[in-house]
Amino acid sequence: MGFDVDTFDKILEVFQEEWHSSTILQNDTSSAGAPRLGAHSLDAAGALGITLHLLNSTMQEISLQQIFALIPTTISHYLNFAMQILELVLRKIQEARIQWPKSQAMAEYARIIRERDPALAMFVNGTMFSAFGSIDGLKCPVGTSEDIVWENASYNGWLQAHVCNSVIAFSPKGECLS
């Protein structure tokens, strides 16, 4: 699923709070209704697991249906619901945040880059601007979707493959900033 057990448990701890206080919306349910946890096909750990499985693998939904013994509509409801909760959870966890370096670190990084490659510094209206980091792309292969919109979104014609693009940012000291 892309995480070690300790990280999964840390995410799950916050995920469960949202899971236990929210209702899985369907056409025949009220958003104001109380969650019926005993009536769920998956508990919070199962919902988080299935979501992370989908996000971190090339596995198709049909395989998830077989592994978790759920029908397509149930899988769809759980994935949609769990993705919304996961977004909220990752915004709450400090270590999951992506943030710019502090101005002092940014100035130090720019100095290191100017020393290595002065051509990356430029003057605009008398003010010098310099790079303070670099980025690199990562293309993770993904399975094709039955939904044509998602299939087209993940297709890379140059690679002739379905991939999910991720960007990783590095400081000039080699530290990962993402």
C-alpha positions as CSV (number, residue, x, y, z in Angstrom):
1,M,0.0,0.0,0.0
2,G,3.0,2.3,-0.1
3,F,3.4,2.8,3.7
4,D,5.0,0.8,6.5
5,V,2.8,-0.4,9.3
6,D,3.6,2.5,11.7
7,T,2.7,5.1,9.0
8,F,-0.5,3.2,8.2
9,D,-1.5,3.1,11.9
10,K,-0.8,6.8,12.2
11,I,-3.0,7.6,9.2
12,L,-5.6,5.1,10.4
13,E,-5.8,6.8,13.9
14,V,-7.0,10.1,12.3
15,F,-8.9,8.3,9.5
16,Q,-11.0,6.4,12.1
17,E,-12.2,9.6,13.7
18,E,-13.7,10.8,10.4
19,W,-14.9,7.3,9.5
20,H,-16.9,6.9,12.7
21,S,-18.5,10.4,12.5
22,S,-19.5,10.3,8.8
23,T,-22.2,8.6,6.8
24,I,-21.5,6.9,3.4
25,L,-23.8,8.8,1.1
26,Q,-25.9,6.9,-1.3
27,N,-29.1,7.7,-3.1
28,D,-31.2,6.3,-0.3
29,T,-29.4,7.8,2.7
30,S,-29.4,11.2,4.5
31,S,-26.2,13.1,5.0
32,A,-27.6,14.0,8.5
33,G,-28.1,10.4,9.4
34,A,-26.0,8.7,12.0
35,P,-23.4,6.2,10.7
36,R,-24.3,2.6,11.1
37,L,-20.9,1.1,11.6
38,G,-22.2,-2.4,12.2
39,A,-23.8,-2.4,8.8
40,H,-20.6,-1.5,6.9
41,S,-19.0,-4.1,4.7
42,L,-15.6,-2.7,5.7
43,D,-14.2,-1.2,8.8
44,A,-12.0,1.9,8.8
45,A,-8.8,-0.1,8.4
46,G,-10.3,-2.0,5.5
47,A,-11.6,1.1,3.8
48,L,-8.2,2.9,4.2
49,G,-6.4,-0.3,3.0
50,I,-8.5,-0.7,-0.1
51,T,-8.0,3.0,-1.0
52,L,-4.3,3.0,-0.5
53,H,-4.1,-0.2,-2.5
54,L,-5.9,1.5,-5.4
55,L,-3.7,4.6,-5.2
56,N,-0.4,2.8,-5.0
57,S,-0.7,-0.1,-7.4
58,T,-1.6,-0.9,-11.0
59,M,-4.4,-3.1,-9.7
60,Q,-7.7,-2.8,-11.4
61,E,-11.0,-2.4,-9.5
62,I,-12.1,-5.9,-10.5
63,S,-9.1,-7.3,-8.6
64,L,-10.1,-5.3,-5.5
65,Q,-13.6,-6.6,-5.8
66,Q,-12.2,-10.2,-5.7
67,I,-9.7,-9.5,-2.9
68,F,-12.2,-7.7,-0.6
69,A,-15.2,-9.8,-1.7
70,L,-17.3,-6.7,-2.6
71,I,-19.6,-6.0,-5.6
72,P,-18.7,-3.1,-7.9
73,T,-21.2,-0.6,-6.5
74,T,-20.0,-1.2,-3.0
75,I,-16.4,-0.8,-4.0
76,S,-17.2,2.4,-5.8
77,H,-19.1,3.8,-2.7
78,Y,-16.3,2.9,-0.3
79,L,-13.5,4.3,-2.6
80,N,-15.4,7.6,-3.1
81,F,-16.1,7.9,0.6
82,A,-12.7,6.9,1.8
83,M,-10.9,9.2,-0.7
84,Q,-12.8,12.2,0.7
85,I,-11.9,11.2,4.2
86,L,-8.3,10.5,3.3
87,E,-8.0,14.1,1.8
88,L,-9.3,15.5,5.1
89,V,-7.0,13.3,7.1
90,L,-3.8,14.2,5.2
91,R,-4.6,17.9,5.6
92,K,-4.6,17.3,9.4
93,I,-1.4,15.3,9.7
94,Q,1.6,17.7,9.9
95,E,4.1,15.2,8.3
96,A,1.8,14.8,5.3
97,R,1.9,18.5,4.4
98,I,4.0,19.9,1.5
99,Q,5.4,23.3,2.4
100,W,7.9,25.7,1.1
101,P,11.3,26.0,2.8
102,K,11.6,28.9,5.2
103,S,13.1,32.1,3.7
104,Q,16.5,31.5,5.4
105,A,16.8,28.0,4.0
106,M,15.6,29.2,0.6
107,A,18.4,31.9,0.6
108,E,21.0,29.3,1.5
109,Y,19.8,26.9,-1.2
110,A,19.8,29.7,-3.8
111,R,23.4,30.6,-2.8
112,I,24.5,26.9,-3.2
113,I,22.9,26.7,-6.7
114,R,24.4,30.1,-7.8
115,E,27.9,28.7,-6.8
116,R,27.3,25.5,-8.8
117,D,25.6,27.1,-11.8
118,P,25.7,30.9,-12.1
119,A,23.6,30.8,-15.2
120,L,20.5,29.9,-13.1
121,A,20.6,33.3,-11.5
122,M,18.9,36.2,-13.3
123,F,18.3,39.9,-12.8
124,V,14.8,41.4,-13.3
125,N,14.5,45.2,-12.8
126,G,17.7,45.2,-10.7
127,T,16.6,42.3,-8.4
128,M,18.4,39.0,-8.6
129,F,16.4,35.8,-8.7
130,S,17.9,32.4,-8.2
131,A,16.7,28.8,-8.2
132,F,16.4,27.3,-4.7
133,G,15.6,23.7,-5.6
134,S,15.0,21.2,-8.4
135,I,12.2,18.8,-9.3
136,D,12.1,15.4,-10.9
137,G,9.2,13.5,-12.2
138,L,8.2,10.0,-11.4
139,K,5.9,8.0,-13.7
140,C,4.1,5.2,-11.8
141,P,2.3,2.6,-14.1
142,V,-1.4,2.3,-13.4
143,G,-4.1,-0.1,-14.7
144,T,-6.5,1.1,-17.3
145,S,-10.0,2.2,-16.2
146,E,-13.3,1.3,-17.7
147,D,-14.2,5.0,-17.4
148,I,-13.0,6.6,-20.6
149,V,-12.3,9.9,-18.9
150,W,-9.9,8.3,-16.3
151,E,-8.4,6.2,-19.0
152,N,-7.6,9.2,-21.1
153,A,-6.3,11.1,-18.1
154,S,-3.7,8.4,-17.3
155,Y,-2.6,7.7,-20.9
156,N,0.8,9.1,-21.8
157,G,1.1,8.9,-25.6
158,W,4.9,9.5,-25.6
159,L,5.4,6.5,-23.3
160,Q,2.5,4.6,-24.9
161,A,1.4,3.6,-21.4
162,H,-1.0,4.4,-18.6
163,V,0.9,6.2,-15.8
164,C,0.3,8.5,-12.8
165,N,2.8,11.4,-12.7
166,S,4.3,12.5,-9.4
167,V,6.7,15.3,-8.8
168,I,9.5,15.1,-6.2
169,A,11.2,18.3,-5.1
170,F,14.8,18.3,-3.8
171,S,16.9,20.9,-2.1
172,P,20.5,21.5,-3.4
173,K,21.7,19.6,-0.3
174,G,20.0,16.5,-1.7
175,E,17.1,16.6,0.8
176,C,13.7,15.6,-0.4
177,L,11.3,18.5,0.0
178,S,8.2,16.7,-1.1
